[in-house]
Amino acid sequence: MKSLRNLRLLVAVFVCVVIAGTVGFHVIEGWTYFEGFYMVLTTLTTIGYGEIHPLSQAGRIFNVILIISGVTLGLVIIGVMTQALLEFEFNQLFGRRKMQREIDRLKGHYIICGAGRVGRAVARELAKKPVPFVIIEGKPEKVERYEPEFLTILGDATKESVLRSARIEHAIGLVAATTTDATNTYIVLTARSLNPKLKIIARASEEDAEKHLLTAGADSVISPYTFAGHRIAHAFLRPSVVDFLEVALVRNQEFGLELEEIVIGSDSRFAGCTVRDSGIREELDISILAIKSEGEPMRYNPAPADRIEAGDRLIVMGNPTMLRKLEGLAQTAR
């Protein structure tokens, strides 16, 4: 903020005036540095205790200059502080209103309940895609950690009114990622009652909480601690598999490899084609790892003769640029 930079500069100038006044009284009047410093403070603060020692003509002229400089500078500092405060308040007010207008336009978005470590990780991954999402958190200090462009709502995610303010009726997914299983269970119950079609993923800290969250309406439950335990164990037992998944899911920018899920549109050129005829493998150099059709088991490592239908989800792996191209073609009319 420009006014804050100006304020820092003015404070620095004020300190220089104090130092110059202290040295000036020492040189002109022969006072000690402490006496000069004390005289400067009583003069600039307009306390009016009087002169420590009688001033000479030169000392009085110097003191007049000091009074004019100090008082003027003090008034300017007060003005800049007022401006900075007003700017901050206006930015907060209009920034919040702008954010609320963006939230009010959300549709087909995701809701992240809880701004802790898990919630922040989910937000960063969704932002990379990017897909629209909004974060709900009850603690202001956690909300402030997020990037300014992230949409946030300060409130209790277990309350129906707060979830409605996040336009849950128009959302397609919700993450219950608070630190307590009881809170996540309440969030899932409330969210499921407001949007029966919503895909809900919940975080569980305790193993026994998983069944309660599923009963409450969660589509899937993930325990960070269990996941971390499995990953550590497999890093010992199957290190190459873990390295492969690390490359595909996390470090794709470095290695030029990415794992993606592609939805086939109703008018897509791939709808009704076989894997061989689609040309996905030959033309785009993309590997089709699996095909998931609605209501059917996933088909892993599909054969060249397997058909791709509209609405299918392809689990594919390849170069990120080619994957973006495939994503566009999957929705393009024939």
Secondary structure, DSSP 4 states (H G I P E B T S, - for coil): -HHHHHHHHHHHHHHHHHHHHHHHHHHHH---HHHHHHHHHHHHTT-----SS---HHHHHHHHHHHHHHHHHHHHHHHHHHHHHHHHHHHHHHHHHHHHHHHHT--S-EEEE--SHHHHHHHHHHHHTT--EEEEES-HHHHTTS-TTSEEEES-TTSHHHHHHTTGGG-SEEEE--S-HHHHHHHHHHHHHH-TT-EEEEE-SSTTHHHHHHHHT-SEEE-HHHHHHHHHHHHHH-HHHHHHHHHHHT-HHHHT-EEEEEEPPTTBTTTTEEHHHH-HHHHH--EEEEEE-TTS--EES--TT-EE-TT-EEEEEE-HHHHHHHHHHTTSB-
